[in-house]
């Protein structure tokens, strides 16, 4: 199912910004883009996301900006600086006076200035907390989208059943018309058909043209679609299978049709089922 969520959090260590988006996919595929400082979180985050998702290609990214973060204190290594001064004095003794050393160049000398080793534990904890909020927001977004899709599919189910009713109501007239045409043809040929033989031909034709089995299966599949929406679990794959079954019955019904109205109903059914199938791909 498609979805998107974004969470930002300002911490004393900088700004954390999470983004999570998903597109349709047959299986669950989660990808992370994390700064190096947060790599240790990836397995934990993957497990947390996988516990709530079952289908979709999901991309999760984290941006970390040190702007507005508390400045890291600098420490001057006075012992190292004293050794550097002694070395400069020794060079001056050999080469003659060299002037006053540039303080900035002295500070840039390796080991003279050390930055305090940053403790990333609070930062990682803040990122993990923000990620939990991201999952909640993402789930809420997908739930709202799921409710919209459910209403869409249920409306198409109602329209599909309306088409089933039209075909069922139309079929007796189609059968009667076929019988009238058969009798008229026999009359045109000057053939006197025995009533028993005519009844046999009618029965054979009726078995070839009868669509009640297909209509009953369409109704049963629609009933199953409605039941599936009451399940508290991922239903996308079940719905995908039912769309295939609905399409198969609609195709069979269309192939049996000997009437323009029934053919139009069959086409309308296939259009409705295709609309449903496209949206089912968005359901987890």
MOCOR-V441369 format. One record per helix or strand of 3 or more residues. SS is the DSSP state (alpha for helix, beta for strand). FROM is the first residue (numbers start at 0). TO is the last residue. If there is no record, write none. Layout:
ss: (SS & SS)
from: (FROM & FROM)
to: (TO & TO)
This chain:
ss: (beta & beta & beta & alpha & beta & beta & alpha & alpha & beta & alpha & alpha & alpha & alpha & alpha)
from: (2 & 13 & 27 & 35 & 55 & 73 & 77 & 102 & 112 & 120 & 194 & 211 & 235 & 259)
to: (10 & 22 & 32 & 49 & 64 & 75 & 94 & 107 & 114 & 188 & 208 & 227 & 255 & 279)
